[in-house]
C-alpha cells in the first residue's frame, strides 16, 4: 500500500489506532529531522533535506469528517479521503 501526497509517493504505511496517528514514509522509516506543519502534522526530512516521511495526527478523525486533509510540505498539498481511508483499515 502507498499514499500519494503532492509529488511524493509514501510507500511505507503504519497506522496507530489507539493514538489515531498515521505514519507514512518513503522507504523504511529512518532517523531524520522533523518539523510540525501549520496543520499540526509532522514532516520528516533526511540529512540531505529530502522529504522522507509524514505523520498525520488525528487521521481517522480527519477522514471521517469528510473534508480534504491538507499537509504543508514546501507547499500545501491535498490528500484525498480515498487515498487515506484504506491505510486506516476502511
Backbone as JSON, one array per atom type, in Angstrom:
{
  "sequence": "XXXXXXXXXXXXXXXXXXXXXXXXXXXXXXXXXXXXXXXXXXXXXXXXXXXXXXXXXXXXXXXXXXXXXXXXXXXXXXXXXXXXXXXXXX",
  "N": [[0.84, -1.17, 0.0], [0.41, 2.26, -0.68], [0.56, 5.84, -0.3], [-0.19, 8.8, -1.93], [0.97, 12.05, -1.72], [0.85, 15.17, -2.81], [3.64, 15.54, -4.83], [4.86, 13.3, -3.88], [5.25, 9.82, -3.29], [4.43, 7.85, -0.77], [5.46, 4.95, 0.54], [5.63, 3.25, 2.72], [3.53, 2.39, 5.17], [1.93, 2.86, 8.24], [-0.45, 2.53, 10.8], [-1.52, 3.77, 13.87], [-4.01, 2.87, 15.75], [-4.93, 3.38, 18.38], [-3.78, 5.85, 19.07], [-4.59, 7.31, 16.93], [-2.92, 8.01, 14.74], [-1.27, 8.33, 11.71], [1.43, 6.98, 10.09], [3.59, 7.7, 7.54], [6.01, 6.84, 5.17], [8.74, 7.3, 2.9], [10.15, 4.64, 1.68], [11.67, 2.46, 4.18], [11.1, 3.53, 7.6], [13.4, 5.86, 9.04], [16.05, 7.52, 10.9], [15.82, 11.08, 11.17], [15.11, 14.57, 10.64], [12.43, 16.29, 12.08], [9.57, 18.4, 11.5], [6.89, 20.45, 12.54], [3.86, 20.94, 10.78], [1.75, 23.67, 9.61], [-0.8, 22.63, 9.9], [-0.63, 20.88, 11.99], [0.53, 18.41, 11.64], [3.4, 16.22, 11.16], [6.34, 16.57, 9.32], [9.06, 14.8, 7.96], [12.52, 14.94, 7.33], [15.46, 13.83, 5.57], [19.08, 13.73, 6.05], [19.99, 15.14, 3.85], [18.02, 16.91, 3.42], [15.83, 16.06, 2.04], [12.43, 15.1, 1.67], [11.23, 12.49, 3.68], [9.24, 11.37, 5.16], [5.9, 11.55, 6.54], [3.8, 12.34, 9.2], [0.55, 11.95, 10.07], [-1.57, 13.42, 12.19], [-4.41, 12.58, 14.07], [-5.73, 11.19, 12.05], [-7.95, 9.39, 11.41], [-10.09, 10.84, 12.47], [-9.98, 13.11, 10.81], [-10.43, 11.98, 8.23], [-12.98, 10.85, 8.65], [-14.45, 13.16, 8.94], [-14.95, 13.94, 6.42], [-13.81, 15.9, 4.89], [-11.26, 17.48, 2.83], [-7.85, 16.59, 3.53], [-5.13, 18.44, 4.55], [-1.64, 18.94, 4.08], [1.19, 20.72, 4.68], [3.99, 20.77, 2.86], [6.73, 22.04, 1.93], [5.07, 23.13, 0.06], [1.55, 23.55, 0.21], [-0.27, 20.6, 0.16], [-2.89, 18.52, -0.97], [-4.51, 15.69, 0.4], [-6.44, 13.09, -0.62], [-9.53, 11.79, 0.71], [-10.09, 9.24, -0.19], [-7.57, 8.31, -0.66], [-6.39, 8.14, 1.89], [-8.16, 6.61, 3.51], [-8.02, 3.7, 3.01], [-5.58, 3.09, 4.27], [-6.24, 3.31, 6.87], [-7.65, 1.13, 7.45], [-10.17, 0.91, 6.28]],
  "CA": [[0.0, 0.0, 0.0], [1.12, 3.54, -0.68], [-0.28, 7.04, -0.27], [0.43, 9.9, -2.66], [0.71, 13.38, -1.19], [1.54, 16.05, -3.73], [4.53, 14.84, -5.75], [5.53, 12.21, -3.18], [4.59, 8.54, -3.08], [4.9, 7.31, 0.5], [5.16, 3.53, 0.34], [5.65, 2.5, 3.98], [2.36, 2.93, 5.86], [1.58, 2.23, 9.52], [-1.49, 3.3, 11.49], [-1.7, 3.5, 15.3], [-5.43, 3.11, 16.01], [-5.13, 3.95, 19.71], [-3.38, 7.26, 19.06], [-5.12, 7.88, 15.69], [-1.79, 8.63, 14.05], [-0.87, 7.61, 10.51], [2.84, 7.18, 9.78], [3.85, 7.47, 6.12], [7.43, 7.03, 4.88], [9.29, 6.9, 1.61], [11.07, 3.59, 2.12], [11.52, 2.15, 5.6], [11.37, 4.66, 8.49], [14.8, 6.01, 9.45], [16.24, 8.77, 11.63], [15.85, 12.31, 10.4], [14.67, 15.77, 11.32], [11.0, 16.52, 11.9], [9.05, 19.73, 11.79], [5.43, 20.49, 12.56], [3.24, 21.74, 9.72], [0.7, 24.55, 10.13], [-1.99, 21.83, 10.17], [-0.4, 20.06, 13.17], [1.15, 17.14, 11.28], [4.85, 16.25, 11.23], [7.06, 16.14, 8.12], [10.41, 14.38, 8.32], [13.5, 15.1, 6.26], [16.73, 13.16, 5.79], [20.22, 14.64, 6.22], [20.14, 15.96, 2.64], [16.88, 17.82, 3.34], [14.77, 15.48, 1.22], [11.28, 14.55, 2.4], [11.28, 11.03, 3.82], [8.07, 10.87, 5.84], [4.86, 12.45, 7.03], [2.96, 11.79, 10.25], [-0.74, 12.64, 10.08], [-2.16, 13.34, 13.53], [-5.88, 12.63, 14.01], [-6.05, 10.76, 10.69], [-9.32, 8.86, 11.31], [-10.98, 11.98, 12.72], [-9.98, 13.94, 9.61], [-11.1, 11.26, 7.15], [-14.39, 10.72, 8.97], [-15.09, 14.47, 8.79], [-15.35, 14.05, 5.02], [-13.18, 17.08, 4.29], [-9.88, 17.21, 2.4], [-6.79, 16.68, 4.53], [-4.03, 19.22, 3.99], [-0.32, 18.83, 4.68], [2.11, 21.68, 4.06], [5.33, 20.22, 2.65], [7.28, 23.0, 0.98], [3.86, 23.75, -0.45], [0.38, 22.86, 0.74], [-0.72, 19.52, -0.71], [-4.13, 17.88, -0.53], [-4.57, 14.24, 0.42], [-7.85, 12.74, -0.73], [-10.05, 10.81, 1.67], [-9.96, 7.93, -0.82], [-6.17, 7.93, -0.54], [-6.06, 7.83, 3.28], [-9.08, 5.66, 4.13], [-7.53, 2.31, 3.03], [-4.49, 2.95, 5.23], [-6.85, 3.29, 8.2], [-8.4, -0.11, 7.59], [-11.55, 1.02, 5.84]],
  "C": [[0.89, 1.23, 0.0], [0.1, 4.66, -0.67], [0.49, 8.12, -1.01], [-0.01, 11.22, -2.04], [1.53, 14.33, -2.06], [2.37, 15.22, -4.69], [5.15, 13.58, -5.14], [4.65, 10.98, -3.06], [5.21, 7.93, -1.83], [4.47, 5.84, 0.56], [5.28, 2.66, 1.59], [4.59, 3.13, 4.87], [2.1, 2.15, 7.14], [0.59, 3.14, 10.23], [-1.6, 2.84, 12.93], [-3.14, 3.88, 15.65], [-5.66, 3.8, 17.36], [-4.82, 5.44, 19.75], [-3.98, 8.02, 17.88], [-4.05, 8.68, 14.96], [-1.39, 7.73, 12.88], [0.57, 7.99, 10.17], [3.08, 6.78, 8.33], [5.33, 7.76, 5.86], [7.72, 6.66, 3.43], [10.4, 5.91, 1.95], [10.87, 3.34, 3.6], [11.8, 3.39, 6.46], [12.85, 4.66, 8.92], [14.95, 7.33, 10.19], [16.3, 9.97, 10.69], [15.41, 13.47, 11.27], [13.19, 15.98, 11.04], [10.63, 17.96, 12.19], [7.53, 19.7, 11.68], [4.92, 21.39, 11.44], [2.21, 22.68, 10.35], [-0.58, 23.79, 10.51], [-1.83, 20.93, 11.4], [0.15, 18.68, 12.88], [2.67, 17.3, 11.41], [5.41, 15.8, 9.87], [8.49, 15.85, 8.55], [11.31, 14.45, 7.09], [14.76, 14.33, 6.6], [17.85, 14.2, 5.91], [20.44, 15.56, 5.03], [18.98, 16.94, 2.48], [15.75, 17.33, 2.47], [13.66, 14.92, 2.1], [11.41, 13.04, 2.47], [10.06, 10.49, 4.56], [7.13, 11.96, 6.31], [4.06, 11.7, 8.09], [1.68, 12.61, 10.29], [-1.41, 12.37, 11.42], [-3.68, 13.49, 13.4], [-6.4, 12.17, 12.66], [-7.49, 10.27, 10.54], [-10.32, 9.98, 11.5], [-11.09, 12.85, 11.47], [-10.71, 13.26, 8.46], [-12.59, 11.15, 7.4], [-15.15, 12.03, 8.84], [-15.5, 14.71, 7.34], [-14.78, 15.27, 4.3], [-11.79, 16.7, 3.77], [-8.91, 17.36, 3.57], [-5.63, 17.42, 3.88], [-2.76, 18.98, 4.79], [0.58, 19.81, 3.96], [3.51, 21.07, 4.05], [5.95, 21.07, 1.55], [6.16, 23.79, 0.3], [2.69, 22.95, 0.1], [-0.11, 21.85, -0.27], [-1.95, 18.87, -0.12], [-3.98, 16.37, -0.61], [-6.05, 13.87, 0.38], [-8.26, 11.75, 0.34], [-9.88, 9.41, 1.12], [-8.53, 7.41, -0.7], [-5.83, 7.48, 0.88], [-6.9, 6.7, 3.87], [-8.55, 4.21, 4.12], [-6.4, 2.08, 4.04], [-5.0, 2.87, 6.66], [-7.68, 2.03, 8.42], [-9.87, 0.05, 7.24], [-12.03, 2.35, 5.77]]
}
